[in-house]
Amino acid sequence: MSDISVAANSAATSKFSQIMGSEKYVKWICVFPLLTLLAIFMLYPTFYCLILSFTDYVLKGPPEFIGLENYRDLLHDSDFWQALGRTFYILIICIIVELTLGMTFALMLNRTFKGQNIVRGLCFLPLLISPLAMSLMWNYMLHVQFGIINQFLDWFGLGRHEWFSSQAFAIYTIMFISIWQWTPFSIFILLAGLRGMPKDQFEAANVDGASPYFTFRKLTLPMLKPLIIIIILLRTMWLIRIFDPLYGTTRGGMNTEILDWMVYRIAFVFFDVGRGSAMALFSLYLTIIICAIMYRQLIKAMDSTA
């Protein structure tokens, strides 16, 4: 009997060793916990949101199937299109400014100078603060009566400004908060790319007498193109669902309501969950389409620099 048990254990051990020795099974075993969490916390809520988007669920009773009515209402909702346009406006301005500042500071920090590690550490500080805490901090600093920024402006005779209570300033103040916090992200991604560039090509360009502008346009920029696309890709995903700066400042007022805030207002303030779900899925579809386009551009850029 013991011989049979030993043989069975040996067979089981051998089978387990074969499975663990197979690279295919090892990969699936390693990612299985992550896939399980992904299915529980992302796929199921997304699927449930898809179901609710075809209903008139408003938390007052059981949902009733209404087909594509929520999506048709979105197409004829002027507030929705204004929020979508505002979202893209913020997205485009923030990405352009962040990339411009990021490239400028990355080129400066790539040089060797006294105290460069201290400067790099200071540049990294905004990323360590949560977006909501950051927006609340700026809300206090820009307060029309008690904010330190308005006090400085008043001392210099420039007057106090209602940064979050004026339609002329509110949306640009929110852009400034986002740019101030996330420009360091672009700086360090681009700085890492600059530090990893091969020096022989730049030395050859220097020997040939190439100008700094020519070197930047023909060598530096093409080599950084994949990283630039990655920055645009990530910031696009984050800016489409920007929420914390609005929650900590204007709460969507003063003509600052964007797509993600409109989803929150419809679904969790007015409790029109069906319509809010349709709007959230539209935002998801839009993000997927943009990211797919940017991913194709990234693959092309990586192939061209390989």
C-alpha positions, 0 to 999 in steps of 0.5 A: 500500500505504501508503494502505491502511495509513493508511486502516486505522490511521485506521479503527482509531483512529476505532473506538477513539475511539468506544469511549473516547468512550462513557461506558458503555465507559469505566466498564467499562474502569475497573472491569475490573481491580477486577472481575478481582481481585474474581473471583480473590480473593473470588468463586472462594474463596467458590464453592470454599467453597460446594462444600466445604460439601457434602462431608466434607473433613477433609484426610485424603483426597479429599472426598466429597459428603454433601449438606446434612449439614453444615448439618443438623449446625449446626442441632443443634449447641448450641455453634454456637448459643451462639457465634452468640448470643454474637456478637450479644450482643457486636454489640449491646452494642458498637454501642450503646456506640460510638454513645452515646459517639460522639454524645457526643464528636462533640457536644463536639468540634463546639464551638470550644475551645482545643486542639480539633485536638490533642484530635481527633488524640488521639481518632483514635490508636486507629484507627491501631493494628491490631486484633491489635496493640491486643489484644496491647497490652491483654493485656499491660496487663491481665496479672494479675501484670505488667499496669500496670492491675492494679498500679494497682488493687493500689496503691489496694487494689482487688486484682488481677483476672484480666481474661482468665482469668475468665468473669465478665470475659473477654467484657466485656474483649473488648468494651471493647477493641473499643469503645476502638478503634472509638468514634473511627470513630463520633466522626468520622463523626458529627462530619463530619455535624454540621459539614455541617449547614445552620445556618439551621434551628438559628438558626430553632429558637434564635429560637423558643426551642427547648430543646437537647434539642428541637433535638437530637431534632427536628433533629440526630438526624433529619439524622444518621440516614443516618450512624448507619445507615451506622455500624451497617451497617459495624460489624455487618459488622466485628463478625460477623467479629471475630477479632483481639481473641480471637486476641490474648487468650483464644483463644476460652476463658473462654466467649468463643468467637464465630462467626468463632472457631468457624469458625477452630477447626473448619476450621484446628485440627481440620481439618474443612474441610467443616463449617467451610466450611458455618459460614463460609457461614452467617456470610456469609448472615447478614451479607448478610441483615442488611446488606440490611435495613440498606441498605433502612433507609438508603435510606429515611432518605436519602429522608426527609432529602432 
